[in-house]
Amino acid sequence: SNQNYGNQNLLMSRHEQFFGYHHERFHALFGVTQGTALLLSIILSDACDNHIPEPIHVLWMLYFFKAYPRKYAASEFWMVDPKTHQFWVWRCVALLYQALDTIRMENRLVGGLNIPSLAVDGTECPIRRSRDADTQRLFYSGKKKTHTIMYEIAVDVCTGFIHHVWGGYPGSDNDLSMISASGLLEELFEGEKLLGDKIYRHLDQIVTPTAGKWYTLNAAEQTFNSYVSSRREIVEHVFGRMKQFHCLQEKWRHSLPQHLAVFTVIANIINVDKKPSQL
C-alpha cells in the first residue's frame, strides 16, 4: 500500500548513512551487514522511551566492537566529543543487553531435537592485569600466559546458532569447572548428548573423541573421531566469527561487567546476522 511504501521510504531515509557504504566496506568497518545494523537500530528505537539512540549511534557501537579503538581515536574518527561518544556506545550496549534475546536453550528444539544437539566449548578473552594481587592470580591463565576472562558457549550442530552463553569466569580455571558452574548439563533432557573436546571426556552427557595417546586407533575409532571433530568445528567457527570483533581479541580496557555485556550482545548479534528473522 501507499502507507507501507511511505513508511519504508521514511525508514530508509532515517538510516541513509547505513547505505552510503559499499556492502563490503560496511562489513569491514562494522562486522555485520547493513540489514543487521538496520534491525539493531529498530530494536533500540523500541527499547526505550527517552534517550533513544540514533542510527549513527549504532554505527559508533559496532565500530567500537569491530576496531576497539582508544577513546580519543574513536571520537576523532567520528568527529564527536569523547564523552558523547562513550555515552551513546554504552547506552546502546546496555539497551541491547536487555532487549536482544536470541540465545535460548529451548531454540535447540526447533525442527526436532538432534542427538548430539549442541557443540560446547570455552574461550578466553584477554584483559588488563588488575592492580590487586589476588585478582591478578584469579584471572591469570597459565594456558594463555596472560590475564583472561572465560566464556562457555553451546552451538547448534546443525544450524550454527548460539543457544547458550555463560561467563565471565576467571582465567585461572578451566572448561571442565566452568561447565559445572554454568549449569548447562542440568538443562539437558534425559539421553541428550553434547559434543565436546577431550577435557569433557569423563562427563557422560558429552561425546568426546576417542583417546589414542597410548595405542593406535583402529579404523572405526578414527572414523568416529573424524565425525566428532567435523561436527565440533562449528563452535570454533562461531568463536572465530565473534573474535572478528577486536574488542574480544585485544586486552580489555573497561570493567569486567562491561565485558560480559559486550560478549553477550555480540553473541546475539552473530545470531541476528546469521538469520535476522530469529527476532
C-alpha positions in Angstrom: 0.0 0.0 0.0 1.0 3.7 -0.3 1.2 3.9 3.5 3.6 0.9 3.7 5.7 2.4 0.8 5.8 5.7 2.7 6.9 4.0 5.9 9.7 2.2 4.0 10.9 5.4 2.5 10.9 7.1 5.9 12.8 4.2 7.4 15.4 4.2 4.6 15.7 8.0 4.8 16.4 7.8 8.6 19.1 5.2 8.0 20.6 6.6 4.9 24.1 6.7 6.5 23.9 2.9 6.6 23.6 2.6 2.9 26.2 5.2 1.9 28.8 2.4 2.1 29.5 -0.4 -0.3 28.4 -3.5 1.5 31.9 -5.0 1.7 33.3 -1.7 3.2 30.4 -1.6 5.6 31.1 -5.2 6.8 34.8 -4.5 7.1 34.2 -1.4 9.3 31.3 -2.7 11.4 31.4 -6.5 11.3 27.8 -7.0 10.2 25.6 -6.5 7.2 23.6 -3.3 6.7 20.4 -5.2 7.2 21.6 -6.4 10.6 22.6 -2.8 11.6 19.1 -1.6 10.5 17.5 -4.3 12.7 19.6 -3.3 15.7 18.6 0.3 15.2 14.9 -0.6 15.1 15.3 -2.7 18.2 17.0 0.2 20.0 14.2 2.6 19.0 11.7 0.3 20.5 13.7 -0.5 23.7 13.2 2.9 25.5 11.1 6.0 25.7 13.9 8.5 26.3 17.5 9.0 25.2 16.6 6.9 22.2 19.8 6.1 20.2 20.0 7.5 16.6 21.1 5.3 13.7 24.6 6.9 13.9 25.0 5.7 17.5 24.5 2.1 16.3 27.5 2.6 14.0 29.5 4.0 16.8 28.8 0.9 18.9 29.5 -1.5 16.1 32.8 0.3 15.2 33.8 0.2 18.9 33.2 -3.6 18.8 35.0 -4.1 15.5 38.0 -1.9 15.8 38.2 -1.4 19.6 39.9 2.0 19.2 41.3 4.1 22.0 38.8 6.6 23.4 40.2 9.6 21.7 40.8 7.7 18.4 37.2 6.7 18.3 35.9 10.3 18.9 38.3 11.7 16.3 37.2 9.1 13.8 33.6 10.2 14.3 34.5 13.8 14.9 32.5 14.0 18.2 33.2 14.8 21.8 34.7 11.8 23.6 32.2 11.9 26.4 29.3 12.0 23.9 30.7 9.0 22.1 31.2 7.0 25.3 27.7 7.8 26.5 26.0 6.6 23.3 28.2 3.5 22.9 27.4 2.2 26.4 23.8 3.3 26.1 23.4 1.1 23.0 25.2 -1.8 24.7 23.0 -1.6 27.9 19.8 -1.4 25.9 20.7 -4.3 23.6 21.9 -6.4 26.5 18.3 -6.2 27.8 16.4 -6.3 24.5 18.2 -8.9 22.4 17.0 -12.4 23.4 18.0 -14.8 20.6 20.1 -17.1 22.9 17.7 -19.6 24.4 18.3 -23.3 25.1 14.7 -24.1 24.0 15.6 -22.9 20.5 17.5 -26.1 20.0 14.2 -27.9 19.9 13.0 -26.1 16.7 12.6 -28.7 14.0 13.2 -31.5 16.5 16.0 -32.4 18.9 19.1 -33.7 17.3 21.5 -36.1 19.1 24.1 -34.8 19.7 22.2 -31.4 19.9 24.9 -28.9 20.7 28.7 -28.5 20.5 30.1 -26.9 23.7 33.4 -25.2 24.2 35.1 -22.5 26.2 37.1 -19.5 25.1 39.3 -16.9 26.7 39.5 -13.2 26.1 42.5 -11.1 27.3 42.0 -8.4 29.9 44.3 -5.9 31.6 46.1 -7.0 34.7 44.4 -5.9 37.8 46.3 -3.8 40.4 45.0 -6.2 43.1 47.3 -9.2 43.7 44.5 -11.6 44.5 42.6 -10.6 41.4 45.8 -11.0 39.3 46.2 -14.6 40.5 42.5 -15.3 39.9 42.4 -14.2 36.3 45.9 -15.3 35.2 45.7 -18.0 32.6 48.5 -20.5 32.6 47.4 -21.6 29.2 47.4 -18.2 27.6 50.2 -16.7 29.8 48.2 -13.6 30.4 45.2 -12.4 32.3 41.9 -13.6 30.8 38.2 -13.9 31.3 36.5 -17.1 30.1 33.2 -17.8 28.5 31.3 -21.0 27.6 29.0 -21.3 24.6 27.0 -24.1 23.1 26.2 -24.0 19.4 23.6 -26.0 17.4 25.5 -28.6 15.5 23.1 -28.3 12.5 22.4 -24.6 12.2 25.3 -22.9 13.9 23.0 -20.8 16.1 24.3 -19.9 19.6 21.8 -21.3 22.2 23.9 -20.9 25.4 26.4 -18.3 26.7 27.8 -18.3 30.2 30.7 -16.2 31.7 32.8 -14.4 32.6 34.8 -17.0 34.5 38.3 -16.2 35.8 41.1 -17.3 33.5 42.9 -19.4 36.1 40.2 -22.0 35.9 39.3 -24.4 33.0 36.5 -25.5 30.8 35.6 -28.5 33.0 35.0 -26.4 36.1 33.2 -23.8 34.0 30.6 -26.3 32.7 30.0 -27.5 36.2 29.4 -23.9 37.4 27.3 -22.9 34.3 24.5 -25.5 34.9 24.4 -26.3 31.2 24.2 -30.1 31.8 21.2 -29.7 34.1 19.2 -28.1 31.2 19.5 -31.2 29.0 16.8 -33.9 28.5 17.4 -37.4 29.6 19.5 -39.1 27.0 20.5 -35.8 25.3 24.2 -35.6 24.3 26.5 -32.7 23.5 29.8 -32.7 21.6 33.0 -31.5 23.2 36.7 -31.9 23.2 38.8 -34.3 25.4 38.6 -32.2 28.6 35.0 -33.3 28.9 35.7 -37.0 28.4 34.6 -38.1 31.9 31.2 -36.5 31.5 28.5 -39.0 30.4 26.4 -36.3 28.7 29.2 -35.2 26.4 30.5 -37.1 23.4 34.3 -36.6 23.0 37.0 -38.0 20.7 38.3 -41.5 21.5 41.7 -41.1 23.2 44.5 -42.7 21.3 47.5 -41.5 23.3 48.6 -44.9 24.5 47.6 -47.0 21.5 46.9 -46.8 17.8 43.3 -46.1 16.9 41.5 -48.6 14.7 39.6 -47.6 11.6 36.2 -47.4 13.4 37.7 -45.1 16.1 39.4 -42.9 13.5 36.1 -42.6 11.7 34.4 -41.7 14.9 37.0 -39.1 15.8 36.7 -37.5 12.4 32.9 -37.3 12.8 33.2 -35.7 16.2 35.9 -33.2 15.0 33.9 -32.2 11.9 30.8 -31.6 13.9 32.7 -29.7 16.7 34.2 -27.3 14.1 31.0 -25.4 14.1 31.7 -24.0 17.6 35.2 -23.0 16.5 33.8 -21.2 13.5 31.5 -19.2 15.9 34.4 -18.2 18.1 36.3 -17.1 15.0 33.3 -15.1 13.9 32.9 -13.4 17.3 36.6 -12.6 17.5 36.5 -10.7 14.3 35.3 -8.0 16.7 38.7 -6.8 18.1 37.2 -5.9 21.5 37.2 -9.7 22.2 40.8 -10.1 20.8 42.6 -7.2 22.4 43.3 -6.6 26.1 40.0 -5.3 27.5 40.4 -1.7 28.9 37.0 -1.4 30.6 35.2 -3.2 33.5 34.6 -6.9 33.7 30.8 -6.5 33.9 31.0 -4.4 30.7 32.9 -7.2 29.0 30.2 -9.7 29.9 27.6 -7.4 28.4 29.6 -6.8 25.2 30.3 -10.5 24.8 26.6 -11.4 25.2 25.5 -8.6 22.9 28.0 -9.8 20.2 26.8 -13.4 20.5 23.2 -12.2 20.0 24.3 -10.1 17.0 26.0 -13.1 15.5 22.7 -14.9 15.7 20.8 -11.9 14.2 23.4 -11.5 11.4 23.1 -15.2 10.5 19.3 -15.1 10.3 17.5 -11.8 11.0 14.1 -13.5 11.2 15.4 -15.0 14.5 14.0 -11.8 16.0 
